[in-house]
């Protein structure tokens, strides 16, 4: 009996350490979001990019701790510490891991609304999004809330499958961002001489650093979504790698060697493979990632040239919204055994689940950001936008070029 208890405790401890490692890796990804945005925006908005990501994470933690996790999983932390720490504290690190996913929503949105958004209203929107909107669909997809998964399984033979969040995290974040971007309007100076123009990234090395941090952390995002050491799968790791490579190479070819496209290519592939990374054959993952790279470049270019009113600075709707939706549907295609997958998935369930996620994101985003725009406004003044968010909000520039002696 003692040996059995010791083995059970050791197993629980290993699972706790495993999920904690995943939480730390995904937490590190938030620095990737920060540096990707810093390198993409103009130099007068770099400080704001850094500050938004870390403060959004703080607000997200409180919102998810007190409201979001309870809405999604029916679990609260309003009990004593001995109860919380039972089972080696596994439930606590599971919360930490899932929090890092939830906090990715405002980090995604941040890149779309950059360079003209007010600071405190956007923080409030982040809290409402993570505390109320995101967990609504998270609970449906990952906890079976409201009977949606049972209905899909009954009618189509399998529930909606999203192993690591192509739809639950990325599509939700990307489609909410689309709403926020539309409500904000485009940045000043985007139209010159009757034509849409783009603003060049301010710092390619920082952009690349952000992309690399995100890429490395993504293997914790995907692989450790197993949430148990005994459920870990090398297939998830290899599929993540192949999708990353597919997105990179397609972005290189279609983006004509543009470094911004090339460094977003692997992210597009990784967004798309999340949902079916535990089901697909690696060759399918390569294809899924490649298609995602093409989706990102095509949609981002179209927005920049044809629809500048939707001024999505980092292209988060194409990258996360569209590639995430593609990933949810792709899991229903390439997860089938007739394409070398593991099976146990329904294309119709994937389509309907993906569409449901988009509807929740659009309605939730419209409610949160629309309400905030009506109550206090979302956008910086014209003068504040001209001098940049760094000086207007934080009263300091990213670099000090004053050569005078101290």
Residue pairs with C-beta under 8 A, 6 or more apart in sequence:
9 88
11 229
11 230
12 87
12 88
12 90
13 88
14 229
15 88
15 90
15 227
15 228
15 229
15 230
16 87
16 88
16 89
16 90
16 93
18 224
18 227
18 228
18 229
18 232
19 90
19 93
19 94
19 96
19 97
19 224
19 227
20 93
20 96
20 97
21 220
21 224
22 97
22 220
22 221
22 223
22 224
22 225
22 227
23 93
23 96
23 97
23 99
23 100
24 220
25 216
25 217
25 219
25 220
25 221
25 224
26 97
26 100
26 101
26 104
26 217
26 220
26 221
27 100
28 213
28 216
28 217
29 100
29 104
29 213
29 214
29 217
29 218
29 220
29 221
30 53
30 54
30 57
30 100
30 103
30 104
30 107
31 53
31 210
31 213
32 209
32 210
32 211
32 212
32 213
32 214
32 215
32 217
33 53
33 104
33 107
33 108
33 110
33 111
33 210
33 214
34 49
34 50
34 52
34 53
34 54
34 107
34 210
35 206
35 207
35 209
35 210
35 213
36 111
36 207
36 210
36 211
36 214
36 263
36 314
37 49
37 52
37 53
37 110
37 111
37 114
37 210
37 313
37 314
38 46
38 49
38 50
38 202
38 203
38 206
38 207
38 210
38 398
39 201
39 202
39 203
39 204
39 205
39 206
39 207
39 208
39 209
39 210
40 111
40 114
40 201
40 202
40 207
40 260
40 313
40 314
41 48
41 49
41 114
41 115
41 201
41 202
41 313
42 115
42 199
42 202
42 388
43 202
43 203
43 388
43 397
43 398
43 399
44 387
44 388
44 389
44 390
44 391
44 397
45 114
45 115
45 388
45 389
45 390
46 202
46 203
46 390
46 398
47 389
47 390
47 394
47 396
47 397
47 398
48 114
48 115
48 119
48 388
48 389
48 390
48 393
48 394
49 110
49 114
51 119
51 393
51 394
52 110
52 119
52 122
53 107
53 110
55 123
56 103
56 106
56 107
56 110
56 123
56 126
57 103
57 107
59 106
59 123
59 126
59 127
59 130
60 99
60 102
60 103
60 105
60 106
60 126
60 127
60 130
61 99
61 103
62 127
63 126
63 127
63 128
63 130
63 131
64 95
64 98
64 99
64 102
64 103
64 130
64 131
64 135
65 77
65 95
65 99
66 131
67 131
67 132
67 135
68 102
68 130
68 131
68 132
68 134
68 135
68 138
69 75
69 76
69 77
69 95
69 98
69 99
69 135
70 76
71 131
71 132
71 135
71 136
71 139
72 98
72 135
72 136
72 138
72 139
72 142
72 143
72 145
73 139
73 143
74 143
75 91
75 95
77 84
77 95
84 91
84 92
85 92
94 227
97 224
97 227
98 138
101 165
101 168
101 169
101 221
102 130
102 134
102 135
102 138
103 130
104 169
104 170
104 173
105 126
105 129
105 130
105 134
105 169
105 172
105 173
105 176
106 122
106 125
106 126
106 129
106 130
106 173
107 173
108 170
108 173
108 174
108 177
108 316
108 320
109 125
109 126
109 129
109 173
109 176
109 177
109 180
109 316
110 122
111 177
111 313
111 314
111 315
111 316
112 177
112 178
112 180
112 181
112 312
112 313
112 314
112 315
112 316
112 317
113 122
113 177
113 180
113 181
113 184
113 313
113 378
114 313
114 314
115 187
115 313
115 385
115 388
115 389
116 184
116 185
116 187
116 188
116 379
116 380
116 385
116 389
117 180
117 184
117 378
117 379
117 380
117 389
118 376
118 377
118 378
118 379
118 380
118 393
119 389
119 393
121 372
121 376
121 377
121 378
122 378
124 372
125 180
125 368
125 369
125 372
128 368
129 176
129 364
129 365
129 368
132 364
132 368
133 172
133 176
133 360
133 361
133 364
133 365
133 367
133 368
134 172
134 364
136 360
136 364
137 168
137 172
137 356
137 357
137 360
137 361
138 168
139 145
139 146
140 146
140 148
140 149
140 356
141 149
141 160
141 162
141 167
141 168
141 353
141 357
142 162
142 168
144 150
144 159
148 160
148 353
148 356
149 159
149 160
150 159
152 158
152 159
152 160
152 346
152 349
152 352
152 353
153 159
153 349
155 348
156 346
156 348
156 349
156 352
157 346
157 349
158 344
158 345
158 346
158 349
159 349
159 353
160 328
160 349
160 350
160 352
160 353
160 354
160 356
161 275
161 276
161 279
161 331
161 332
161 335
161 344
161 345
161 349
161 350
161 353
162 168
162 274
162 275
162 328
162 331
162 353
163 222
163 225
163 236
163 274
163 275
163 276
163 277
163 278
163 279
163 331
164 221
164 222
164 225
164 236
164 274
164 275
164 277
165 221
165 225
165 274
165 275
165 324
166 271
166 272
166 273
166 274
166 275
166 276
166 323
166 324
166 325
166 326
166 327
166 328
166 331
167 275
167 324
167 325
167 327
167 328
167 353
167 354
167 357
168 357
169 274
169 324
170 271
170 274
170 320
170 321
170 323
170 324
170 327
171 320
171 321
171 324
171 325
171 327
171 328
171 354
171 357
171 358
171 361
172 324
172 357
172 360
172 361
173 316
173 320
173 321
173 324
173 361
174 316
174 317
174 318
174 319
174 320
174 321
174 322
174 323
174 324
174 361
175 317
175 321
175 357
175 358
175 361
175 362
175 365
176 361
176 362
176 364
176 365
176 368
176 369
177 312
177 316
177 317
177 320
177 321
177 365
178 310
178 312
178 317
178 321
178 362
178 365
179 361
179 362
179 365
179 366
179 369
179 370
180 365
180 369
180 378
181 310
181 311
181 312
181 317
182 309
182 310
183 369
183 370
183 373
183 378
184 311
184 378
184 379
185 309
185 311
185 379
186 308
186 309
186 310
186 311
187 199
187 311
187 313
187 385
188 382
188 385
188 386
189 197
189 199
190 196
190 197
190 198
190 308
190 311
191 197
191 308
196 304
196 305
196 306
196 308
198 304
201 207
201 260
204 259
204 260
207 259
207 260
207 263
208 259
208 263
210 263
211 263
211 264
211 266
211 267
212 263
214 267
214 270
215 244
215 266
215 267
215 270
218 240
218 244
218 270
219 237
219 240
221 270
221 274
222 236
222 237
222 240
222 270
222 273
222 274
222 277
223 232
223 233
223 236
223 237
223 240
224 232
225 236
226 232
226 233
226 236
226 278
233 278
235 277
235 278
235 282
236 277
236 278
238 282
238 285
239 273
239 276
239 277
239 278
239 280
239 282
239 284
239 285
240 270
240 273
240 277
240 285
242 273
242 282
242 283
242 285
242 286
242 289
243 269
243 270
243 272
243 273
243 277
243 285
243 286
243 288
243 289
243 292
244 266
244 269
244 270
244 273
244 289
245 266
245 269
245 286
245 289
246 269
246 285
246 286
246 287
246 288
246 289
246 290
246 291
246 292
246 293
247 265
247 266
247 267
247 268
247 269
247 270
247 272
247 289
247 290
247 292
247 293
247 296
248 262
248 265
248 266
248 269
248 293
249 265
249 290
249 293
250 265
250 289
250 290
250 291
250 293
250 294
250 297
251 261
251 262
251 264
251 265
251 266
251 268
251 293
251 296
251 297
252 261
252 262
252 265
254 261
254 293
254 294
254 297
254 298
255 261
255 262
255 265
255 297
261 296
261 297
261 300
264 296
264 315
264 319
265 293
265 296
265 297
266 289
267 319
268 289
268 292
268 293
268 295
268 296
268 318
268 319
268 323
269 288
269 289
269 290
269 292
269 293
270 289
271 292
271 319
271 320
271 323
271 324
271 327
272 288
272 289
272 291
272 292
272 323
272 324
272 326
272 327
272 330
273 280
273 285
273 288
273 289
273 292
273 327
274 324
274 327
275 327
275 328
275 330
275 331
275 350
276 285
276 288
276 327
276 330
276 331
276 332
276 334
276 335
276 341
276 345
277 285
278 342
279 331
279 334
279 335
279 341
279 342
279 343
279 344
279 345
280 288
280 330
280 331
280 334
280 335
280 340
280 341
280 342
281 334
281 339
281 340
281 341
283 340
284 334
284 339
284 340
284 341
285 334
287 334
288 326
288 327
288 330
288 334
291 326
291 330
292 323
292 326
292 327
295 318
295 322
295 323
295 326
296 315
296 318
296 319
296 322
296 323
298 318
299 315
299 317
299 318
299 322
300 312
300 315
300 318
300 319
303 310
303 312
303 315
303 317
303 318
310 317
312 318
321 358
321 361
325 354
325 357
325 358
328 350
328 353
328 354
328 357
329 347
329 350
329 351
329 354
331 345
331 350
332 345
332 346
332 347
332 348
332 349
332 350
332 351
333 339
333 347
334 340
334 341
335 341
335 342
335 343
335 344
335 345
336 343
336 345
336 347
337 343
369 378
372 378
379 385
380 389
380 392
380 393
383 392
384 392
384 393
385 392
390 396
390 397
390 398
391 397
